[in-house]
Each structure stands twice: as C-alpha cells, then as structure tokens.
C-alpha cells in the first residue's frame, strides 16, 4: 500500500501547454500528514473503490490505462474530495505506485510521478498538487511543469495548521470561470515577494493577498468572515486554493464555525510505501 500526502495550495500561477508535462503552476503548497492510501490487485476488469464506494474517477482511470492495468484499485481518503486538498492528485500518485508494484513494472520514481501529473492535467483536476505530493514539506514551485522537470525549493517547517472545511469547490469550475491570465499574473507577484522574505508570516501574507486580488475570496462571504475571525484573535489565516476552506496558524477559533474542523501537521516525506 502506498501513501501520498494531501496538499494545500497557498497561491499559484497556472501555465497550460499543449504538452501536459510542460503544464503546471508556479506557487507554494504545503504537503499534509493526512492524504490518500492506495493498493492495486490485478484482475480482468478495472474497478476503483474510494472509501468503500465505487467511483468512476477519470484521473485514476487515466493512470491505470497508461500503465496497462486492469483490476481493483482501492483508495482510502483521509480528507474530503473537491475541497482543495489535492485528493485527485494524491489518488493518481499513490495509485501509480501501487499499480507499478502490483504488476512488477519497475518504473522509476519520476516516471510514475510525471504520469500522475499528466493524468491530472488531462482531466483538469489539478496543476501543481502532484509535484508537492511527490516531495513533501512546504514546496516552492519555481517553474511550472511535471515533477521531474519542476524547479523546486522546500522548507521543512514544523507547523500544525488549523483547518476549516466548509464545502466543495470543484477545480474545473475555477479553471473555467476565472481569468487564468489574471490569476497567473497575481500568483507570480506573490511568489516573487515571498521569495524575498520566505517566512511563515510572509507565506500567509502572500496567500491572503492572492485570495483577495484574484477575487477568489469572494466566492463565498463566509470565507472572508472566518479569516477575519482568526486574525482578530491574533492568528494567521487564508483561503485554501482551490476550496471552500480556510487554513490558519493559531486558529483555534475555527472550531466555532460550521464545517469540518481539522488540526493537521506538515508531511515532510512525500509519496511512499507504507510498511
């Protein structure tokens, strides 16, 4: 069984190319110690079961097809899908490694990671999650491409985040309804300013700036209300990209709001085999 961490994106700058391996996003994301576990067992028919229920899951199907796999893929998600935690990317990544092991394909790490990234791009379910989930930590993507080509830096900060999940926000909606050019421009400014002062405080400052200047924070007024409540108590907070959720430091006040409250640490290892 393989584990891939969830990822929480602070801000990003999307870049779409005809070649999915050259597509991706600049930005900063955080790998979390909750995520996805996947196992694969070959048989005559492909089936995907997520938390005990059958799913169609096109992104994982793409991975299976590219690896020539038919059989059962069992996926266990620690966090809800569609809420900004990269569950699709983590599922694609952990499934790729599980299939590789089950078929004794002996494919190298980056080939599998790139394949999961490609499946995400082709199905419009994510752009930078797989790169973050491959490496772990607080990942700075300084180039927009697949994991093997992406220029990254990592911070191994020992943080415990407070998170409030208030509902789903499908990535495909954002990629369709908002101006990607404007998002990309703002994301580049935020990345540039963060790299000048790469601190935890600066990360939250740029994350909130990105949410406000792109207009993404206006998707639901509750998001801004929750962030203001954390800040009024002396904490740091911003919107999870892309999800109807808020992440915070010293954000215990999140318990008082409707939604799923979580306290999660950073994962520093990335995708891996579980003993």
Residue, then its C-alpha position, 0 to 999 in steps of 0.5 A: x500500500x502506498x501513501x501520498x500526502x494531501x496538499x494545500x495550495x497557498x497561491x499559484x500561477x497556472x501555465x497550460x501547454x499543449x504538452x501536459x508535462x510542460x503544464x503546471x503552476x508556479x506557487x507554494x503548497x504545503x504537503x499534509x500528514x493526512x492524504x490518500x492510501x492506495x493498493x492495486x490487485x490485478x484482475x480482468x476488469x478495472x474497478x476503483x473503490x474510494x472509501x468503500x464506494x465505487x467511483x468512476x474517477x477519470x484521473x485514476x482511470x487515466x493512470x491505470x490505462x497508461x500503465x496497462x492495468x486492469x483490476x481493483x484499485x482501492x483508495x482510502x481518503x483521509x480528507x474530503x474530495x473537491x475541497x482543495x486538498x489535492x485528493x485527485x492528485x494524491x489518488x493518481x500518485x499513490x495509485x501509480x505506485x501501487x499499480x507499478x508494484x502490483x504488476x512488477x513494472x519497475x518504473x522509476x520514481x519520476x516516471x510514475x510521478x510525471x504520469x500522475x501529473x499528466x493524468x491530472x492535467x488531462x482531466x483538469x483536476x489539478x496543476x501543481x498538487x502532484x509535484x508537492x505530493x511527490x516531495x513533501x514539506x512546504x514546496x516552492x514551485x519555481x517553474x511550472x511543469x511535471x515533477x521531474x522537470x519542476x524547479x523546486x525549493x522546500x522548507x521543512x517547517x514544523x507547523x500544525x495548521x488549523x483547518x476549516x472545511x466548509x464545502x466543495x469547490x470543484x477545480x474545473x469550475x475555477x479553471x473555467x470561470x476565472x481569468x487564468x491570465x489574471x490569476x497567473x499574473x497575481x500568483x507570480x507577484x506573490x511568489x516573487x515577494x515571498x521569495x524575498x522574505x520566505x517566512x511563515x508570516x510572509x507565506x500567509x501574507x502572500x496567500x491572503x493577498x492572492x485570495x483577495x486580488x484574484x477575487x477568489x475570496x469572494x466566492x463565498x462571504x463566509x470565507x472572508x468572515x472566518x479569516x477575519x475571525x482568526x486574525x482578530x484573535x491574533x492568528x494567521x489565516x487564508x483561503x485554501x486554493x482551490x476550496x471552500x476552506x480556510x487554513x490558519x496558524x493559531x486558529x483555534x477559533x475555527x472550531x466555532x464555525x460550521x464545517x469540518x474542523x481539522x488540526x493537521x501537521x506538515x508531511x515532510x516525506x512525500x509519496x511512499x510505501x507504507x510498511 
